[in-house]
Amino acid sequence: MAKEIDLKKGELSRHVNKAAKAIADGYIIVIPMEHSYAYVCDAFSHDAVRAMHVLRGDPLFTAAQVIVGSVKTCLLYTSPSPRDS
């Protein structure tokens, strides 16, 4: 069962740490955005990504946005596009 956390109550840093731990433990969390909500999970966990696609009702082979913490991490998993050459 999902647990709802009111970000206006308690320490924000505590909520962020709890969310980061949940993601690291393989859970999917839902975060508020400006005009919608987003599913968030560990992009390096195949099970978590698969579960996120199921929750979203995505058809097979649907891409998802990925946010990484550094350029170094990004360069480990990407390659230049032909127009960058």
SULRA-V324973 format. One line per field, one symbol per residue. ss: DSSP state (a for helix, b for strand, c for the rest). phi: phi as a letter, one per 40 degrees, with the letter a starting at -180 (. if undefined). burial: b if it has 9 or more other C-alpha atoms within 8 Angstrom, else e. A space follows every 50 residues. Layout:
ss = ???
phi = ???
burial = ???
This chain:
ss = cccccccccccaaaaaaaaaaaaaccccbbbbccccbbbbcccccaaaaa aaaaaaccccccccccccccaaaaaaaccccaaac
phi = .cbcbcccbgcccccccccccccccgcbbbbcbcbabbcbacccbdcccc ccccccgccdgccbcbbbcacdcdccbbbccdccc
burial = eeeeeeeeeeeeeebeeebeebbeebbbbeeeeeeebebbbbeebeebbe bbbeeeeeeeeeeeeeeeeeeebbeeeeeeeeeee
